[in-house]
Amino acid sequence: MKHHTDSTLSIEDAAQAFAALGSEQRLGVLQTLVRAGPDGLSMGELGERSGVTGSTLTHHLRFLTHAGLVVQAKEGRSIICAAVAYDMAEALSAFLLQNCCADTEHTEHSHD
């Protein structure tokens, strides 16, 4: 499972994370986990809240976990989806904005 400890993200990791978010259902699952907070949800509760259940939920969680966006942990007999890997979400945001306005010119041009 990938954990990013700094905001530097490779273009490959960013592309993988964005690809994982390219599904309406996966995005909905992630939003459900964000709303649940850092304690996460059990698979059953996540399915109820997101409207995605069974093997479809497992499939989408595999994508999100592989992209580093969701962390899953076993707690007793339950699998807890420990919500969003907030460090990855922050790294993805930083990736998008890291070169913000880098190509704008702030000098005035004089006309002769």
N, C-alpha and C positions, 0 to 999 in steps of 0.2 A: 504494500500500500504506500502510495507516495505522500510525503508530507513536505511542504515547502516552508522553509524557515526564513526566507527573505523574499523580497518582492521581485527578484529577478527570475523571470520565467522564460524558458526557451520558446521559440516560435512553434516547435513541435508539440510541446506540452500545452501551450495555449490553444493550438488548433484542435488537439484531442479534447480538451475541455469544452470548447465551443461546439464541436461536433456532438458531444454528449448532450448539450443543451439544445440541439437542433430538433428535438422532438417535443411536441406540445405536452405529451404525457410525462416525459422525463422532467420538463420544466415545471409542470404542475406538482410532481412528486417533490422536487427540490424546494419549491415554494412552501409546500406543506411542512417540510422539515424545518425550513427557516422560521415559519410561524410557531412551530413547536419549541424552538429554543435549543439550548445546548444539551439538554437532557435527552433529546431525541424521542423516538417512538418505537414501539414494538412493530413487527411486520403487520400484525393484525390491525393495530390502531392506524398505522400509516395507510393501509389499504382502505379502511373505512373512511378516513378523512380525505384521501386523495381520489377515491373512486377507482383506483387501479389495484387489482387484486391478483392473487395466485401467481401463476408462472409469468404473466405479463409484468407484474410488479418486480419479481425476481430478475427478469430480463433487464428491465430499466435500471434497477439498482446496480446490476453488474456494470453497466455502462458508466453510471455516475461514480461508482466506487473506483473503477479502473482509471477514470479521468482525475481522481483525487478530490472530487467534489463532495462525496459522502463517505463517512466512516461507519463501518458496521462492527459491532462487538457482540459476542455471545454473553448473556447474563442468565445463568441457570439454564433453563430449557428454552428460553426466548432469545431471539436475535433482536438486538436493539439497533436501530439505525440512528447512530449518534449524530443525527442532523448533518448540517453542512460542515465541511472542513473549512472553517472560516479563514484559515491562513491561505488556502488555495483560492477562495473567493476574493480575498484581498489582493492576492498576487495577480489574479486575472484582471481585476480592475486597474491595478497599477500598470499591467502590460498594455492595456488599451490607452492609457493616458500618458505613458512614459515619454513620448515624443510630442506631446501636445504643443502645437504652435511653433515647433522647431523650425519650420520653413517660412514663417512669416518674417517680413522685413520691417524693422522698427525705425529705419533711418529715412529721413526725408530726401527726396530726389530734387535737386535744383535744376531748373530749366534755364538754359542760356538763351 
